[in-house]
Structure formats: C-alpha cells, structure tokens
Amino acid sequence: MGELITFEELPVWVPGKVLLSSEGQNWKNIALRSYGYKGQDVIVPAMRDFMLVSYKTGMTAMQRRFDGRWKRETLVPGATSLLTRAQRAYWNWHDPIDVTHIYLSGTLVAEVASEVMDCAISEVTLEDVLRTDDPVMAHAAETIAEEARTGGLGGALYVDSVARGLIVHLLRRYASVRLREIGKSGALSPQQERQIVEFIEASLGLTLDLGMMAEALYMTPCLFARQFRRSFGTPPYAFVKTRRLERARHLLATSMLPIKAIAADCGFSDQAHLTRMFSATYGETPAAFRRRAQ
C-alpha cells in the first residue's frame, strides 16, 4: 500500500467544485467539504481518514469496487455512503450530484472506541457501505455542514460533540475493532510509568491537564486516568499536586528564590495559591517552613 492521501488531496483524483469547507474553523480530527460533481469514472487512492458521503441533490446510478467486487446502487438525496480508511476504490457514475463529505481521523475514531468499550483499541475498520438510508448519519452530516456555514460560538467544541456521537453510532452498526495488548492488571506498563513520571517532572511548571498527560502516552483521557490510578494508587491530578508541593518544599529549603518565583516554577497560579496548598498539606506557610528549614 502506498502513502495514504489526505482529504485536501482528494480533488486531484476526483475533481469537483467546492461548495462548502470547514477550512479555517479550527476543528480538530474532523473536517467537512461539500462538492458539486459531474459524472466521473475515477480511482480514489487509500485515504488517511474515514469518510462519510451524504447525498444532497441529484440522482444517479453509482458503481463502486474496492475488493474485486462491484457494488451498484442508485444514490438520491438523503442517502449516505461510508468508506473505511486506507482502502483504494473505483467509482463510476454518470449524472451530476452535490454531496457533503465528513472526514473523521483514525485517531478520533479509535479514541471514542476505547472510551466506549472501556479498553485500548488499536484499530477500527468501518464497513464499506455504498448506500444506507440512515437518518442518524444524514442528520449528523447536515448538522456539521450547518456549523461550517454559520461558524457559531463554540463551534469546534460543538462539532467535536456531534462527531463523537456520530462515531458511537458508526461503532454500533458498521464497525469492527482490534484490541491493543495491555497488561493483565489493566495498569500502565513499567515503561509507561517511567515515561509519564518523567513527563510530569519536566512539565510541573506548565498547566498540566488530563488530556496532555494522556496524549504523552498516546492514550485516551478516560483509559489513562483509570490505568494511572491502578499503577500509582492515586488520580493523576493528585499525583501532580503532590509532586508540585514536594518540589516547592525542596526549593524553599535549598534555594534563595523568592516564594513568588518558586510558585511559578512549580506550576501554581500565584504565590497565594502555593500558600493555600502548602499550608493545607504541611500545616505551615511556605515562609514559615523556609525560616525553619534554612
């Protein structure tokens, strides 16, 4: 198999007039383009993303082949096609049609699958469906297209939520999945434990959140949080807070840095934040501890 193409490259193989695009909307792991197509006989190389095709106007007989077999259907407004990723296909149709493409990244689909199935998913394959009259898919495509047209407040978050709901539906009806091998205990592996501790230590001065830590191990936040707790006996946020306080305690005892600078270096929002957390944990203020320790 050659290199997978991106949706931006698709018009090289399937020329058409772009009617609508999500470009510039700052969406992540999902994109949209609507096309006006004339009849064509084309080969589409294997694509990087999953693709949903929603038919908007026009009616045409459609033929598609991807594994040696031709499939034939009549496509009309309201119908939907579904293409798995990384699959080369032949397309043939004669009449003009307008369609909307929804592109879903493999990363997002695997992330949702891992959360839904409560296990680590390494790969998802969607069925190749030339025509389905699925109102959930059609409605999701139209909802995402409307957001691309209007660009409303919180658009990226809204589209992400719609896309995740769509993916759950696809997983229920059209998908097969492959599990990733993980430790029998459901905890992080020793290598993962070392990696995440090193990442946390190097990032204590940053605004660390669950998503950042999970991404460091290429895991979903839900799965990461569960396996982290099994490995360390505490939630990630509590582990990070403890390490910040321990670093602050060390710097207070061994350096002459201002307490304000120590607070920033250890990832506290300001000196008052450090003082509150330090006093609650150790029973004395940072200043009092420094006087006693030095």
C-alpha positions in Angstrom: 0.0 0.0 0.0 1.3 3.4 -0.9 1.2 6.5 1.2 -2.3 7.5 2.4 -3.7 10.7 0.9 -5.4 13.5 2.8 -8.8 14.8 2.1 -7.2 18.0 0.8 -5.6 15.9 -2.0 -8.8 14.2 -3.0 -9.7 16.7 -5.8 -6.6 15.6 -7.7 -8.3 12.2 -8.2 -11.9 13.3 -8.0 -12.3 16.8 -9.4 -15.3 18.8 -8.4 -16.5 22.3 -7.4 -16.1 23.0 -3.7 -19.4 24.3 -2.4 -18.6 24.4 1.3 -15.5 23.8 3.5 -14.6 23.7 7.2 -11.2 25.2 6.5 -10.3 27.9 9.0 -12.8 26.7 11.6 -10.1 25.3 13.9 -11.8 21.9 14.1 -9.6 19.0 15.3 -9.7 15.5 13.9 -12.8 16.2 11.8 -13.3 18.1 8.6 -16.0 18.8 6.0 -16.2 19.6 2.3 -19.2 19.8 0.0 -18.7 19.2 -3.7 -20.7 19.6 -6.9 -19.7 16.7 -9.1 -20.3 15.8 -12.7 -20.4 12.2 -13.8 -17.0 10.5 -13.4 -15.0 7.3 -13.7 -12.2 7.5 -11.2 -9.8 5.7 -8.9 -9.6 7.1 -5.3 -6.3 6.1 -3.6 -6.3 4.9 0.0 -7.3 7.8 2.3 -5.9 8.7 5.7 -9.3 9.4 7.2 -12.7 7.7 7.4 -15.2 9.4 5.0 -18.9 9.7 5.2 -20.6 10.9 2.0 -24.1 12.5 2.3 -26.0 13.0 -1.0 -27.7 16.4 -1.2 -29.1 17.0 -4.7 -29.3 15.0 -7.9 -29.9 11.3 -8.5 -27.5 8.9 -10.2 -26.7 5.2 -10.6 -23.4 4.6 -8.8 -20.9 1.8 -9.1 -18.0 1.2 -6.7 -15.4 -1.5 -6.4 -12.7 -1.9 -3.8 -12.0 -5.6 -3.3 -12.6 -7.1 -6.7 -16.4 -6.9 -6.4 -18.6 -4.2 -8.0 -21.4 -2.8 -5.9 -24.3 -0.9 -7.6 -26.9 1.4 -6.1 -29.0 4.4 -7.1 -28.0 7.4 -4.9 -30.6 10.0 -4.1 -30.8 12.9 -1.6 -30.9 11.6 2.0 -28.8 8.5 1.2 -25.3 8.1 2.6 -22.1 6.2 1.7 -19.5 5.1 4.2 -15.8 4.5 3.4 -13.3 2.9 5.7 -9.8 4.5 5.8 -6.7 3.1 3.9 -8.8 1.5 1.2 -8.3 2.1 -2.6 -11.6 2.2 -4.5 -13.0 2.7 -8.0 -16.0 4.9 -8.5 -18.3 5.3 -11.6 -21.4 7.5 -12.0 -22.9 9.5 -14.9 -25.3 12.2 -13.6 -24.4 15.4 -11.7 -24.7 15.3 -7.9 -24.0 17.5 -4.9 -22.5 15.7 -1.9 -21.2 16.5 1.6 -18.1 14.7 2.8 -17.4 14.3 6.5 -13.8 13.2 7.3 -13.1 11.5 10.6 -9.5 10.9 11.7 -8.4 7.4 12.7 -7.1 8.9 16.0 -10.5 10.2 17.0 -12.4 7.1 16.0 -10.0 4.9 18.0 -10.2 7.3 20.9 -14.0 7.1 21.0 -13.9 3.3 20.6 -11.5 3.0 23.5 -13.8 5.0 25.7 -17.0 3.3 24.6 -15.6 -0.2 25.0 -13.5 0.6 28.2 -10.4 -0.9 26.7 -7.5 0.0 24.5 -8.4 0.0 20.8 -5.5 -0.1 18.3 -7.5 -0.1 15.1 -11.1 0.4 13.9 -12.4 -0.7 10.4 -15.7 0.5 9.1 -17.8 -1.5 6.7 -17.7 -0.3 3.1 -21.3 0.8 2.5 -22.3 2.2 -0.9 -25.8 3.1 0.2 -27.5 3.3 3.5 -30.7 5.2 4.4 -29.5 6.0 7.9 -31.2 9.1 9.3 -28.6 9.4 12.2 -25.8 9.7 9.7 -27.7 12.1 7.4 -28.7 14.3 10.3 -25.1 14.4 11.7 -23.8 15.4 8.3 -26.3 18.2 7.9 -25.7 19.4 11.5 -21.9 19.6 10.9 -22.5 21.3 7.5 -24.7 23.9 9.1 -22.0 24.7 11.6 -19.4 25.0 8.8 -21.8 27.5 7.1 -22.5 29.6 10.2 -19.4 29.3 12.4 -21.3 29.8 15.7 -19.9 30.3 19.2 -18.1 27.3 20.5 -18.2 25.7 17.0 -15.2 23.5 17.4 -16.5 22.0 20.7 -20.0 21.6 19.2 -18.7 19.8 16.1 -16.5 17.6 18.3 -19.5 16.5 20.3 -21.6 15.8 17.2 -18.7 13.9 15.7 -18.3 11.7 18.8 -22.0 10.9 18.8 -21.8 10.0 15.1 -18.8 7.7 15.8 -20.6 5.9 18.6 -23.4 5.3 16.1 -21.0 4.0 13.5 -19.3 1.7 16.1 -22.7 0.2 16.9 -23.7 -0.5 13.4 -20.8 -0.6 10.9 -17.5 -1.3 12.7 -15.1 -4.0 13.7 -12.3 -3.2 16.2 -8.9 -4.6 17.2 -7.8 -4.6 20.8 -4.4 -3.3 21.8 -2.5 -5.7 24.1 -2.2 -4.2 27.6 -1.0 -5.6 31.0 -3.3 -8.1 32.7 -3.8 -5.8 35.6 -5.1 -3.0 33.5 -2.4 -0.7 34.8 0.3 1.1 33.0 3.3 -0.9 31.9 6.6 -0.2 33.7 7.9 1.7 30.7 4.7 3.8 30.6 5.1 4.5 34.3 8.6 5.8 33.8 7.6 7.8 30.8 4.7 9.6 32.5 6.7 10.4 35.6 9.5 11.9 33.5 6.9 13.9 31.5 5.2 15.2 34.7 8.5 16.1 36.3 9.6 18.0 33.2 6.2 19.8 32.9 5.4 20.8 36.5 5.8 24.5 35.6 3.1 24.2 32.9 -0.7 24.0 33.1 -0.9 20.2 33.1 -4.3 18.7 32.4 -5.5 15.1 32.0 -5.6 15.4 28.2 -1.9 16.5 28.0 -0.8 13.6 30.2 -2.9 11.0 28.3 -1.5 12.3 25.0 2.0 11.8 26.2 1.3 8.1 26.3 -1.0 8.1 23.2 -4.0 7.1 25.3 -7.5 8.4 25.7 -8.0 10.5 28.9 -10.5 8.0 30.3 -8.3 5.0 29.8 -5.2 6.9 31.0 -6.8 8.1 34.2 -8.0 4.6 35.1 -4.7 2.8 34.4 -2.7 5.6 36.1 -4.7 5.2 39.3 -4.1 1.4 39.2 -0.4 2.0 38.8 0.1 4.8 41.4 -2.8 4.3 43.7 -3.9 8.0 43.2 -5.6 10.0 40.5 -3.3 11.9 38.1 -4.3 15.3 39.4 -3.5 14.3 43.0 -0.1 12.9 41.9 0.8 16.2 40.1 -0.3 18.3 43.1 1.9 16.2 45.4 4.9 16.5 43.1 4.5 20.3 42.9 4.4 20.6 46.6 7.4 18.4 47.1 9.4 20.4 44.5 8.3 23.7 46.2 9.3 22.3 49.6 12.8 21.4 48.2 13.3 24.8 46.7 12.2 26.6 49.8 14.7 24.6 51.8 17.7 24.7 49.4 17.4 28.0 47.4 17.0 31.7 47.9 14.5 32.1 45.1 11.6 34.4 46.0 8.5 32.4 47.0 6.6 34.0 44.1 9.2 32.5 41.7 9.0 29.1 43.3 5.2 29.2 42.9 5.6 29.9 39.2 8.3 27.3 38.8 6.2 24.6 40.4 3.0 25.3 38.4 1.0 27.2 41.0 -1.1 30.1 39.6 0.4 32.6 42.1 2.1 32.8 45.5 -1.3 32.8 47.3 -2.2 29.6 45.5 1.0 28.0 46.7 0.5 29.3 50.2 -3.0 27.8 50.4 -2.0 24.4 49.1 1.3 24.3 51.2 -0.5 25.3 54.4 -3.3 22.7 53.9 -0.8 19.9 53.3 2.1 20.7 55.7 0.3 22.8 58.4 2.5 25.9 57.9 3.1 28.6 55.3 6.0 28.5 52.8 7.6 31.4 54.6 7.4 29.7 58.0 8.8 26.5 56.6 11.7 28.3 54.9 12.6 30.1 58.2 12.7 26.8 60.0 14.5 24.8 57.3 17.3 27.2 56.5 
